[in-house]
Amino acid sequence: MSRMARTLQLLFQGRTVSEIGADLGMRGEAVEAMIDHLVREGYLSSIQCGGCGFCTGGCSCKTEQRMFALTPKGDA
């Protein structure tokens, strides 16, 4: 599995940038750059918090956190 595919998988599981970096053996900055690339390429879309129950954060998230949703292209 490619790093991009694994990153998508881990994001979908609700993993943090730090956790993804540890899993892939990458620094956080590199993971952030990959996420930005996935957004630009249409695999992810940036979303705003929709309130409790909207995401895997289970109301434990902070509003300053970046959140993403898989697009149909990213789910393929």
mmCIF file of the N, C-alpha and C atoms, coordinates in Angstrom:
data_MODEL
# 
_entry.id   MODEL 
# 
loop_
_atom_site.group_PDB 
_atom_site.id 
_atom_site.type_symbol 
_atom_site.label_atom_id 
_atom_site.label_alt_id 
_atom_site.label_comp_id 
_atom_site.label_asym_id 
_atom_site.label_entity_id 
_atom_site.label_seq_id 
_atom_site.pdbx_PDB_ins_code 
_atom_site.Cartn_x 
_atom_site.Cartn_y 
_atom_site.Cartn_z 
_atom_site.occupancy 
_atom_site.B_iso_or_equiv 
_atom_site.pdbx_formal_charge 
_atom_site.auth_seq_id 
_atom_site.auth_comp_id 
_atom_site.auth_asym_id 
_atom_site.auth_atom_id 
_atom_site.pdbx_PDB_model_num 
ATOM 1   N N  . MET A 1 1  ? 0.848   -1.176 0.000  1.00 0.00 ? 1  MET A N  1 
ATOM 2   C CA . MET A 1 1  ? 0.000   0.000  0.000  1.00 0.00 ? 1  MET A CA 1 
ATOM 3   C C  . MET A 1 1  ? 0.895   1.241  0.000  1.00 0.00 ? 1  MET A C  1 
ATOM 4   N N  . SER A 1 2  ? 0.549   2.206  -0.827 1.00 0.00 ? 2  SER A N  1 
ATOM 5   C CA . SER A 1 2  ? 1.356   3.417  -0.909 1.00 0.00 ? 2  SER A CA 1 
ATOM 6   C C  . SER A 1 2  ? 1.174   4.272  0.354  1.00 0.00 ? 2  SER A C  1 
ATOM 7   N N  . ARG A 1 3  ? 2.090   5.178  0.573  1.00 0.00 ? 3  ARG A N  1 
ATOM 8   C CA . ARG A 1 3  ? 1.986   6.081  1.727  1.00 0.00 ? 3  ARG A CA 1 
ATOM 9   C C  . ARG A 1 3  ? 0.737   6.949  1.641  1.00 0.00 ? 3  ARG A C  1 
ATOM 10  N N  . MET A 1 4  ? 0.391   7.383  0.428  1.00 0.00 ? 4  MET A N  1 
ATOM 11  C CA . MET A 1 4  ? -0.809  8.208  0.287  1.00 0.00 ? 4  MET A CA 1 
ATOM 12  C C  . MET A 1 4  ? -2.049  7.393  0.639  1.00 0.00 ? 4  MET A C  1 
ATOM 13  N N  . ALA A 1 5  ? -2.129  6.170  0.160  1.00 0.00 ? 5  ALA A N  1 
ATOM 14  C CA . ALA A 1 5  ? -3.280  5.322  0.463  1.00 0.00 ? 5  ALA A CA 1 
ATOM 15  C C  . ALA A 1 5  ? -3.349  5.022  1.959  1.00 0.00 ? 5  ALA A C  1 
ATOM 16  N N  . ARG A 1 6  ? -2.207  4.755  2.556  1.00 0.00 ? 6  ARG A N  1 
ATOM 17  C CA . ARG A 1 6  ? -2.175  4.477  4.004  1.00 0.00 ? 6  ARG A CA 1 
ATOM 18  C C  . ARG A 1 6  ? -2.581  5.723  4.784  1.00 0.00 ? 6  ARG A C  1 
ATOM 19  N N  . THR A 1 7  ? -2.142  6.900  4.345  1.00 0.00 ? 7  THR A N  1 
ATOM 20  C CA . THR A 1 7  ? -2.525  8.144  5.009  1.00 0.00 ? 7  THR A CA 1 
ATOM 21  C C  . THR A 1 7  ? -4.032  8.332  4.951  1.00 0.00 ? 7  THR A C  1 
ATOM 22  N N  . LEU A 1 8  ? -4.641  8.102  3.798  1.00 0.00 ? 8  LEU A N  1 
ATOM 23  C CA . LEU A 1 8  ? -6.095  8.195  3.672  1.00 0.00 ? 8  LEU A CA 1 
ATOM 24  C C  . LEU A 1 8  ? -6.776  7.224  4.634  1.00 0.00 ? 8  LEU A C  1 
ATOM 25  N N  . GLN A 1 9  ? -6.274  6.007  4.687  1.00 0.00 ? 9  GLN A N  1 
ATOM 26  C CA . GLN A 1 9  ? -6.851  4.990  5.564  1.00 0.00 ? 9  GLN A CA 1 
ATOM 27  C C  . GLN A 1 9  ? -6.774  5.422  7.029  1.00 0.00 ? 9  GLN A C  1 
ATOM 28  N N  . LEU A 1 10 ? -5.617  5.920  7.429  1.00 0.00 ? 10 LEU A N  1 
ATOM 29  C CA . LEU A 1 10 ? -5.429  6.315  8.819  1.00 0.00 ? 10 LEU A CA 1 
ATOM 30  C C  . LEU A 1 10 ? -6.254  7.552  9.169  1.00 0.00 ? 10 LEU A C  1 
ATOM 31  N N  . LEU A 1 11 ? -6.355  8.506  8.249  1.00 0.00 ? 11 LEU A N  1 
ATOM 32  C CA . LEU A 1 11 ? -7.212  9.669  8.480  1.00 0.00 ? 11 LEU A CA 1 
ATOM 33  C C  . LEU A 1 11 ? -8.662  9.232  8.667  1.00 0.00 ? 11 LEU A C  1 
ATOM 34  N N  . PHE A 1 12 ? -9.121  8.309  7.843  1.00 0.00 ? 12 PHE A N  1 
ATOM 35  C CA . PHE A 1 12 ? -10.483 7.806  7.929  1.00 0.00 ? 12 PHE A CA 1 
ATOM 36  C C  . PHE A 1 12 ? -10.729 7.131  9.281  1.00 0.00 ? 12 PHE A C  1 
ATOM 37  N N  . GLN A 1 13 ? -9.689  6.555  9.861  1.00 0.00 ? 13 GLN A N  1 
ATOM 38  C CA . GLN A 1 13 ? -9.790  5.919  11.177 1.00 0.00 ? 13 GLN A CA 1 
ATOM 39  C C  . GLN A 1 13 ? -9.736  6.926  12.314 1.00 0.00 ? 13 GLN A C  1 
ATOM 40  N N  . GLY A 1 14 ? -9.533  8.211  11.975 1.00 0.00 ? 14 GLY A N  1 
ATOM 41  C CA . GLY A 1 14 ? -9.493  9.250  12.996 1.00 0.00 ? 14 GLY A CA 1 
ATOM 42  C C  . GLY A 1 14 ? -8.142  9.435  13.650 1.00 0.00 ? 14 GLY A C  1 
ATOM 43  N N  . ARG A 1 15 ? -7.085  8.946  13.018 1.00 0.00 ? 15 ARG A N  1 
ATOM 44  C CA . ARG A 1 15 ? -5.742  9.064  13.586 1.00 0.00 ? 15 ARG A CA 1 
ATOM 45  C C  . ARG A 1 15 ? -5.227  10.492 13.441 1.00 0.00 ? 15 ARG A C  1 
ATOM 46  N N  . THR A 1 16 ? -4.371  10.898 14.353 1.00 0.00 ? 16 THR A N  1 
ATOM 47  C CA . THR A 1 16 ? -3.782  12.238 14.318 1.00 0.00 ? 16 THR A CA 1 
ATOM 48  C C  . THR A 1 16 ? -2.568  12.260 13.396 1.00 0.00 ? 16 THR A C  1 
ATOM 49  N N  . VAL A 1 17 ? -2.109  13.470 13.087 1.00 0.00 ? 17 VAL A N  1 
ATOM 50  C CA . VAL A 1 17 ? -0.909  13.626 12.259 1.00 0.00 ? 17 VAL A CA 1 
ATOM 51  C C  . VAL A 1 17 ? 0.278   12.932 12.930 1.00 0.00 ? 17 VAL A C  1 
ATOM 52  N N  . SER A 1 18 ? 0.406   13.082 14.228 1.00 0.00 ? 18 SER A N  1 
ATOM 53  C CA . SER A 1 18 ? 1.507   12.429 14.954 1.00 0.00 ? 18 SER A CA 1 
ATOM 54  C C  . SER A 1 18 ? 1.421   10.914 14.847 1.00 0.00 ? 18 SER A C  1 
ATOM 55  N N  . GLU A 1 19 ? 0.221   10.379 14.983 1.00 0.00 ? 19 GLU A N  1 
ATOM 56  C CA . GLU A 1 19 ? 0.042   8.927  14.891 1.00 0.00 ? 19 GLU A CA 1 
ATOM 57  C C  . GLU A 1 19 ? 0.329   8.430  13.480 1.00 0.00 ? 19 GLU A C  1 
ATOM 58  N N  . ILE A 1 20 ? -0.119  9.182  12.490 1.00 0.00 ? 20 ILE A N  1 
ATOM 59  C CA . ILE A 1 20 ? 0.147   8.799  11.105 1.00 0.00 ? 20 ILE A CA 1 
ATOM 60  C C  . ILE A 1 20 ? 1.643   8.832  10.831 1.00 0.00 ? 20 ILE A C  1 
ATOM 61  N N  . GLY A 1 21 ? 2.300   9.885  11.302 1.00 0.00 ? 21 GLY A N  1 
ATOM 62  C CA . GLY A 1 21 ? 3.747   9.988  11.124 1.00 0.00 ? 21 GLY A CA 1 
ATOM 63  C C  . GLY A 1 21 ? 4.486   8.819  11.750 1.00 0.00 ? 21 GLY A C  1 
ATOM 64  N N  . ALA A 1 22 ? 4.083   8.430  12.952 1.00 0.00 ? 22 ALA A N  1 
ATOM 65  C CA . ALA A 1 22 ? 4.728   7.297  13.621 1.00 0.00 ? 22 ALA A CA 1 
ATOM 66  C C  . ALA A 1 22 ? 4.489   6.007  12.844 1.00 0.00 ? 22 ALA A C  1 
ATOM 67  N N  . ASP A 1 23 ? 3.290   5.832  12.341 1.00 0.00 ? 23 ASP A N  1 
ATOM 68  C CA . ASP A 1 23 ? 2.954   4.621  11.574 1.00 0.00 ? 23 ASP A CA 1 
ATOM 69  C C  . ASP A 1 23 ? 3.761   4.536  10.282 1.00 0.00 ? 23 ASP A C  1 
ATOM 70  N N  . LEU A 1 24 ? 3.952   5.687  9.626  1.00 0.00 ? 24 LEU A N  1 
ATOM 71  C CA . LEU A 1 24 ? 4.623   5.710  8.326  1.00 0.00 ? 24 LEU A CA 1 
ATOM 72  C C  . LEU A 1 24 ? 6.121   6.019  8.412  1.00 0.00 ? 24 LEU A C  1 
ATOM 73  N N  . GLY A 1 25 ? 6.601   6.325  9.612  1.00 0.00 ? 25 GLY A N  1 
ATOM 74  C CA . GLY A 1 25 ? 8.005   6.685  9.762  1.00 0.00 ? 25 GLY A CA 1 
ATOM 75  C C  . GLY A 1 25 ? 8.330   8.035  9.137  1.00 0.00 ? 25 GLY A C  1 
ATOM 76  N N  . MET A 1 26 ? 7.385   8.976  9.270  1.00 0.00 ? 26 MET A N  1 
ATOM 77  C CA . MET A 1 26 ? 7.544   10.313 8.671  1.00 0.00 ? 26 MET A CA 1 
ATOM 78  C C  . MET A 1 26 ? 7.405   11.374 9.755  1.00 0.00 ? 26 MET A C  1 
ATOM 79  N N  . ARG A 1 27 ? 8.031   12.517 9.525  1.00 0.00 ? 27 ARG A N  1 
ATOM 80  C CA . ARG A 1 27 ? 7.872   13.661 10.418 1.00 0.00 ? 27 ARG A CA 1 
ATOM 81  C C  . ARG A 1 27 ? 6.492   14.276 10.195 1.00 0.00 ? 27 ARG A C  1 
ATOM 82  N N  . GLY A 1 28 ? 5.975   14.948 11.218 1.00 0.00 ? 28 GLY A N  1 
ATOM 83  C CA . GLY A 1 28 ? 4.667   15.572 11.144 1.00 0.00 ? 28 GLY A CA 1 
ATOM 84  C C  . GLY A 1 28 ? 4.529   16.536 9.984  1.00 0.00 ? 28 GLY A C  1 
ATOM 85  N N  . GLU A 1 29 ? 5.601   17.294 9.705  1.00 0.00 ? 29 GLU A N  1 
ATOM 86  C CA . GLU A 1 29 ? 5.568   18.261 8.604  1.00 0.00 ? 29 GLU A CA 1 
ATOM 87  C C  . GLU A 1 29 ? 5.365   17.562 7.263  1.00 0.00 ? 29 GLU A C  1 
ATOM 88  N N  . ALA A 1 30 ? 5.966   16.398 7.114  1.00 0.00 ? 30 ALA A N  1 
ATOM 89  C CA . ALA A 1 30 ? 5.819   15.640 5.872  1.00 0.00 ? 30 ALA A CA 1 
ATOM 90  C C  . ALA A 1 30 ? 4.395   15.099 5.743  1.00 0.00 ? 30 ALA A C  1 
ATOM 91  N N  . VAL A 1 31 ? 3.811   14.669 6.852  1.00 0.00 ? 31 VAL A N  1 
ATOM 92  C CA . VAL A 1 31 ? 2.430   14.192 6.836  1.00 0.00 ? 31 VAL A CA 1 
ATOM 93  C C  . VAL A 1 31 ? 1.489   15.341 6.478  1.00 0.00 ? 31 VAL A C  1 
ATOM 94  N N  . GLU A 1 32 ? 1.708   16.513 7.076  1.00 0.00 ? 32 GLU A N  1 
ATOM 95  C CA . GLU A 1 32 ? 0.891   17.693 6.760  1.00 0.00 ? 32 GLU A CA 1 
ATOM 96  C C  . GLU A 1 32 ? 0.986   18.026 5.272  1.00 0.00 ? 32 GLU A C  1 
ATOM 97  N N  . ALA A 1 33 ? 2.184   17.960 4.718  1.00 0.00 ? 33 ALA A N  1 
ATOM 98  C CA . ALA A 1 33 ? 2.375   18.242 3.292  1.00 0.00 ? 33 ALA A CA 1 
ATOM 99  C C  . ALA A 1 33 ? 1.638   17.210 2.438  1.00 0.00 ? 33 ALA A C  1 
ATOM 100 N N  . MET A 1 34 ? 1.660   15.940 2.855  1.00 0.00 ? 34 MET A N  1 
ATOM 101 C CA . MET A 1 34 ? 0.951   14.917 2.110  1.00 0.00 ? 34 MET A CA 1 
ATOM 102 C C  . MET A 1 34 ? -0.559  15.155 2.175  1.00 0.00 ? 34 MET A C  1 
ATOM 103 N N  . ILE A 1 35 ? -1.061  15.539 3.336  1.00 0.00 ? 35 ILE A N  1 
ATOM 104 C CA . ILE A 1 35 ? -2.486  15.833 3.476  1.00 0.00 ? 35 ILE A CA 1 
ATOM 105 C C  . ILE A 1 35 ? -2.871  17.006 2.573  1.00 0.00 ? 35 ILE A C  1 
ATOM 106 N N  . ASP A 1 36 ? -2.057  18.054 2.569  1.00 0.00 ? 36 ASP A N  1 
ATOM 107 C CA . ASP A 1 36 ? -2.320  19.201 1.685  1.00 0.00 ? 36 ASP A CA 1 
ATOM 108 C C  . ASP A 1 36 ? -2.351  18.751 0.223  1.00 0.00 ? 36 ASP A C  1 
ATOM 109 N N  . HIS A 1 37 ? -1.438  17.875 -0.154 1.00 0.00 ? 37 HIS A N  1 
ATOM 110 C CA . HIS A 1 37 ? -1.402  17.342 -1.519 1.00 0.00 ? 37 HIS A CA 1 
ATOM 111 C C  . HIS A 1 37 ? -2.682  16.559 -1.822 1.00 0.00 ? 37 HIS A C  1 
ATOM 112 N N  . LEU A 1 38 ? -3.138  15.738 -0.868 1.00 0.00 ? 38 LEU A N  1 
ATOM 113 C CA . LEU A 1 38 ? -4.353  14.949 -1.060 1.00 0.00 ? 38 LEU A CA 1 
ATOM 114 C C  . LEU A 1 38 ? -5.578  15.846 -1.218 1.00 0.00 ? 38 LEU A C  1 
ATOM 115 N N  . VAL A 1 39 ? -5.594  16.988 -0.531 1.00 0.00 ? 39 VAL A N  1 
ATOM 116 C CA . VAL A 1 39 ? -6.687  17.953 -0.700 1.00 0.00 ? 39 VAL A CA 1 
ATOM 117 C C  . VAL A 1 39 ? -6.613  18.566 -2.095 1.00 0.00 ? 39 VAL A C  1 
ATOM 118 N N  . ARG A 1 40 ? -5.425  19.016 -2.494 1.00 0.00 ? 40 ARG A N  1 
ATOM 119 C CA . ARG A 1 40 ? -5.258  19.634 -3.827 1.00 0.00 ? 40 ARG A CA 1 
ATOM 120 C C  . ARG A 1 40 ? -5.633  18.670 -4.950 1.00 0.00 ? 40 ARG A C  1 
ATOM 121 N N  . GLU A 1 41 ? -5.329  17.390 -4.781 1.00 0.00 ? 41 GLU A N  1 
ATOM 122 C CA . GLU A 1 41 ? -5.601  16.393 -5.813 1.00 0.00 ? 41 GLU A CA 1 
ATOM 123 C C  . GLU A 1 41 ? -7.028  15.864 -5.776 1.00 0.00 ? 41 GLU A C  1 
ATOM 124 N N  . GLY A 1 42 ? -7.816  16.296 -4.781 1.00 0.00 ? 42 GLY A N  1 
ATOM 125 C CA . GLY A 1 42 ? -9.226  15.924 -4.734 1.00 0.00 ? 42 GLY A CA 1 
ATOM 126 C C  . GLY A 1 42 ? -9.552  14.629 -4.013 1.00 0.00 ? 42 GLY A C  1 
ATOM 127 N N  . TYR A 1 43 ? -8.613  14.085 -3.245 1.00 0.00 ? 43 TYR A N  1 
ATOM 128 C CA . TYR A 1 43 ? -8.864  12.873 -2.481 1.00 0.00 ? 43 TYR A CA 1 
ATOM 129 C C  . TYR A 1 43 ? -9.538  13.172 -1.142 1.00 0.00 ? 43 TYR A C  1 
ATOM 130 N N  . LEU A 1 44 ? -9.296  14.367 -0.630 1.00 0.00 ? 44 LEU A N  1 
ATOM 131 C CA . LEU A 1 44 ? -9.869  14.823 0.633  1.00 0.00 ? 44 LEU A CA 1 
ATOM 132 C C  . LEU A 1 44 ? -10.487 16.188 0.432  1.00 0.00 ? 44 LEU A C  1 
ATOM 133 N N  . SER A 1 45 ? -11.492 16.490 1.246  1.00 0.00 ? 45 SER A N  1 
ATOM 134 C CA . SER A 1 45 ? -11.999 17.862 1.290  1.00 0.00 ? 45 SER A CA 1 
ATOM 135 C C  . SER A 1 45 ? -11.931 18.323 2.737  1.00 0.00 ? 45 SER A C  1 
ATOM 136 N N  . SER A 1 46 ? -11.629 19.584 2.916  1.00 0.00 ? 46 SER A N  1 
ATOM 137 C CA . SER A 1 46 ? -11.551 20.174 4.238  1.00 0.00 ? 46 SER A CA 1 
ATOM 138 C C  . SER A 1 46 ? -12.966 20.437 4.727  1.00 0.00 ? 46 SER A C  1 
ATOM 139 N N  . ILE A 1 47 ? -13.258 20.114 5.986  1.00 0.00 ? 47 ILE A N  1 
ATOM 140 C CA . ILE A 1 47 ? -14.596 20.332 6.537  1.00 0.00 ? 47 ILE A CA 1 
ATOM 141 C C  . ILE A 1 47 ? -14.520 21.126 7.824  1.00 0.00 ? 47 ILE A C  1 
ATOM 142 N N  . GLN A 1 48 ? -15.625 21.728 8.185  1.00 0.00 ? 48 GLN A N  1 
ATOM 143 C CA . GLN A 1 48 ? -15.747 22.449 9.442  1.00 0.00 ? 48 GLN A CA 1 
ATOM 144 C C  . GLN A 1 48 ? -16.506 21.569 10.429 1.00 0.00 ? 48 GLN A C  1 
ATOM 145 N N  . CYS A 1 49 ? -16.244 21.753 11.689 1.00 0.00 ? 49 CYS A N  1 
ATOM 146 C CA . CYS A 1 49 ? -16.938 20.987 12.717 1.00 0.00 ? 49 CYS A CA 1 
ATOM 147 C C  . CYS A 1 49 ? -18.437 21.240 12.612 1.00 0.00 ? 49 CYS A C  1 
ATOM 148 N N  . GLY A 1 50 ? -19.204 20.166 12.602 1.00 0.00 ? 50 GLY A N  1 
ATOM 149 C CA . GLY A 1 50 ? -20.659 20.266 12.518 1.00 0.00 ? 50 GLY A CA 1 
ATOM 150 C C  . GLY A 1 50 ? -21.336 19.989 13.845 1.00 0.00 ? 50 GLY A C  1 
ATOM 151 N N  . GLY A 1 51 ? -20.571 19.969 14.920 1.00 0.00 ? 51 GLY A N  1 
ATOM 152 C CA . GLY A 1 51 ? -21.146 19.690 16.228 1.00 0.00 ? 51 GLY A CA 1 
ATOM 153 C C  . GLY A 1 51 ? -20.984 18.241 16.619 1.00 0.00 ? 51 GLY A C  1 
ATOM 154 N N  . CYS A 1 52 ? -21.456 17.931 17.782 1.00 0.00 ? 52 CYS A N  1 
ATOM 155 C CA . CYS A 1 52 ? -21.298 16.584 18.345 1.00 0.00 ? 52 CYS A CA 1 
ATOM 156 C C  . CYS A 1 52 ? -21.863 15.515 17.426 1.00 0.00 ? 52 CYS A C  1 
ATOM 157 N N  . GLY A 1 53 ? -21.124 14.440 17.302 1.00 0.00 ? 53 GLY A N  1 
ATOM 158 C CA . GLY A 1 53 ? -21.545 13.311 16.509 1.00 0.00 ? 53 GLY A CA 1 
ATOM 159 C C  . GLY A 1 53 ? -21.242 13.430 15.031 1.00 0.00 ? 53 GLY A C  1 
ATOM 160 N N  . PHE A 1 54 ? -20.631 14.536 14.615 1.00 0.00 ? 54 PHE A N  1 
ATOM 161 C CA . PHE A 1 54 ? -20.368 14.761 13.199 1.00 0.00 ? 54 PHE A CA 1 
ATOM 162 C C  . PHE A 1 54 ? -19.183 13.959 12.692 1.00 0.00 ? 54 PHE A C  1 
ATOM 163 N N  . CYS A 1 55 ? -18.212 13.708 13.547 1.00 0.00 ? 55 CYS A N  1 
ATOM 164 C CA . CYS A 1 55 ? -16.984 13.047 13.100 1.00 0.00 ? 55 CYS A CA 1 
ATOM 165 C C  . CYS A 1 55 ? -16.550 11.996 14.113 1.00 0.00 ? 55 CYS A C  1 
ATOM 166 N N  . THR A 1 56 ? -15.399 11.397 13.873 1.00 0.00 ? 56 THR A N  1 
ATOM 167 C CA . THR A 1 56 ? -14.860 10.384 14.775 1.00 0.00 ? 56 THR A CA 1 
ATOM 168 C C  . THR A 1 56 ? -14.259 10.989 16.033 1.00 0.00 ? 56 THR A C  1 
ATOM 169 N N  . GLY A 1 57 ? -14.194 12.322 16.116 1.00 0.00 ? 57 GLY A N  1 
ATOM 170 C CA . GLY A 1 57 ? -13.631 12.974 17.292 1.00 0.00 ? 57 GLY A CA 1 
ATOM 171 C C  . GLY A 1 57 ? -14.472 12.812 18.537 1.00 0.00 ? 57 GLY A C  1 
ATOM 172 N N  . GLY A 1 58 ? -15.747 12.488 18.367 1.00 0.00 ? 58 GLY A N  1 
ATOM 173 C CA . GLY A 1 58 ? -16.626 12.253 19.506 1.00 0.00 ? 58 GLY A CA 1 
ATOM 174 C C  . GLY A 1 58 ? -16.685 13.418 20.467 1.00 0.00 ? 58 GLY A C  1 
ATOM 175 N N  . CYS A 1 59 ? -16.733 14.624 19.952 1.00 0.00 ? 59 CYS A N  1 
ATOM 176 C CA . CYS A 1 59 ? -16.824 15.846 20.748 1.00 0.00 ? 59 CYS A CA 1 
ATOM 177 C C  . CYS A 1 59 ? -15.566 16.120 21.572 1.00 0.00 ? 59 CYS A C  1 
ATOM 178 N N  . SER A 1 60 ? -14.511 15.376 21.316 1.00 0.00 ? 60 SER A N  1 
ATOM 179 C CA . SER A 1 60 ? -13.260 15.616 22.027 1.00 0.00 ? 60 SER A CA 1 
ATOM 180 C C  . SER A 1 60 ? -12.344 16.523 21.214 1.00 0.00 ? 60 SER A C  1 
ATOM 181 N N  . CYS A 1 61 ? -12.778 16.871 19.998 1.00 0.00 ? 61 CYS A N  1 
ATOM 182 C CA . CYS A 1 61 ? -11.912 17.685 19.144 1.00 0.00 ? 61 CYS A CA 1 
ATOM 183 C C  . CYS A 1 61 ? -11.967 19.146 19.563 1.00 0.00 ? 61 CYS A C  1 
ATOM 184 N N  . LYS A 1 62 ? -10.989 19.855 19.140 1.00 0.00 ? 62 LYS A N  1 
ATOM 185 C CA . LYS A 1 62 ? -10.934 21.295 19.357 1.00 0.00 ? 62 LYS A CA 1 
ATOM 186 C C  . LYS A 1 62 ? -11.213 21.946 18.009 1.00 0.00 ? 62 LYS A C  1 
ATOM 187 N N  . THR A 1 63 ? -11.884 23.070 18.025 1.00 0.00 ? 63 THR A N  1 
ATOM 188 C CA . THR A 1 63 ? -12.293 23.694 16.766 1.00 0.00 ? 63 THR A CA 1 
ATOM 189 C C  . THR A 1 63 ? -11.114 24.141 15.915 1.00 0.00 ? 63 THR A C  1 
ATOM 190 N N  . GLU A 1 64 ? -9.929  24.289 16.508 1.00 0.00 ? 64 GLU A N  1 
ATOM 191 C CA . GLU A 1 64 ? -8.780  24.708 15.699 1.00 0.00 ? 64 GLU A CA 1 
ATOM 192 C C  . GLU A 1 64 ? -8.141  23.548 14.943 1.00 0.00 ? 64 GLU A C  1 
ATOM 193 N N  . GLN A 1 65 ? -8.591  22.323 15.207 1.00 0.00 ? 65 GLN A N  1 
ATOM 194 C CA . GLN A 1 65 ? -8.057  21.178 14.486 1.00 0.00 ? 65 GLN A CA 1 
ATOM 195 C C  . GLN A 1 65 ? -8.577  21.179 13.060 1.00 0.00 ? 65 GLN A C  1 
ATOM 196 N N  . ARG A 1 66 ? -7.713  20.773 12.158 1.00 0.00 ? 66 ARG A N  1 
ATOM 197 C CA . ARG A 1 66 ? -8.140  20.592 10.769 1.00 0.00 ? 66 ARG A CA 1 
ATOM 198 C C  . ARG A 1 66 ? -8.867  19.259 10.675 1.00 0.00 ? 66 ARG A C  1 
ATOM 199 N N  . MET A 1 67 ? -9.971  19.256 9.945  1.00 0.00 ? 67 MET A N  1 
ATOM 200 C CA . MET A 1 67 ? -10.724 18.022 9.749  1.00 0.00 ? 67 MET A CA 1 
ATOM 201 C C  . MET A 1 67 ? -10.964 17.832 8.261  1.00 0.00 ? 67 MET A C  1 
ATOM 202 N N  . PHE A 1 68 ? -11.036 16.567 7.856  1.00 0.00 ? 68 PHE A N  1 
ATOM 203 C CA . PHE A 1 68 ? -11.165 16.242 6.448  1.00 0.00 ? 68 PHE A CA 1 
ATOM 204 C C  . PHE A 1 68 ? -12.206 15.162 6.245  1.00 0.00 ? 68 PHE A C  1 
ATOM 205 N N  . ALA A 1 69 ? -12.747 15.121 5.048  1.00 0.00 ? 69 ALA A N  1 
ATOM 206 C CA . ALA A 1 69 ? -13.660 14.052 4.632  1.00 0.00 ? 69 ALA A CA 1 
ATOM 207 C C  . ALA A 1 69 ? -13.104 13.459 3.351  1.00 0.00 ? 69 ALA A C  1 
ATOM 208 N N  . LEU A 1 70 ? -13.271 12.157 3.213  1.00 0.00 ? 70 LEU A N  1 
ATOM 209 C CA . LEU A 1 70 ? -12.887 11.510 1.964  1.00 0.00 ? 70 LEU A CA 1 
ATOM 210 C C  . LEU A 1 70 ? -13.859 11.941 0.868  1.00 0.00 ? 70 LEU A C  1 
ATOM 211 N N  . THR A 1 71 ? -13.338 12.241 -0.275 1.00 0.00 ? 71 THR A N  1 
ATOM 212 C CA . THR A 1 71 ? -14.170 12.512 -1.444 1.00 0.00 ? 71 THR A CA 1 
ATOM 213 C C  . THR A 1 71 ? -14.427 11.173 -2.141 1.00 0.00 ? 71 THR A C  1 
ATOM 214 N N  . PRO A 1 72 ? -15.332 11.132 -3.111 1.00 0.00 ? 72 PRO A N  1 
ATOM 215 C CA . PRO A 1 72 ? -15.509 9.883  -3.866 1.00 0.00 ? 72 PRO A CA 1 
ATOM 216 C C  . PRO A 1 72 ? -14.198 9.385  -4.481 1.00 0.00 ? 72 PRO A C  1 
ATOM 217 N N  . LYS A 1 73 ? -13.362 10.309 -4.933 1.00 0.00 ? 73 LYS A N  1 
ATOM 218 C CA . LYS A 1 73 ? -12.063 9.918  -5.489 1.00 0.00 ? 73 LYS A CA 1 
ATOM 219 C C  . LYS A 1 73 ? -11.178 9.270  -4.428 1.00 0.00 ? 73 LYS A C  1 
ATOM 220 N N  . GLY A 1 74 ? -11.208 9.806  -3.204 1.00 0.00 ? 74 GLY A N  1 
ATOM 221 C CA . GLY A 1 74 ? -10.399 9.256  -2.125 1.00 0.00 ? 74 GLY A CA 1 
ATOM 222 C C  . GLY A 1 74 ? -10.923 7.947  -1.589 1.00 0.00 ? 74 GLY A C  1 
ATOM 223 N N  . ASP A 1 75 ? -12.199 7.693  -1.806 1.00 0.00 ? 75 ASP A N  1 
ATOM 224 C CA . ASP A 1 75 ? -12.830 6.478  -1.302 1.00 0.00 ? 75 ASP A CA 1 
ATOM 225 C C  . ASP A 1 75 ? -12.720 5.331  -2.301 1.00 0.00 ? 75 ASP A C  1 
ATOM 226 N N  . ALA A 1 76 ? -12.205 5.624  -3.485 1.00 0.00 ? 76 ALA A N  1 
ATOM 227 C CA . ALA A 1 76 ? -12.120 4.609  -4.539 1.00 0.00 ? 76 ALA A CA 1 
ATOM 228 C C  . ALA A 1 76 ? -10.996 3.620  -4.303 1.00 0.00 ? 76 ALA A C  1 
# 
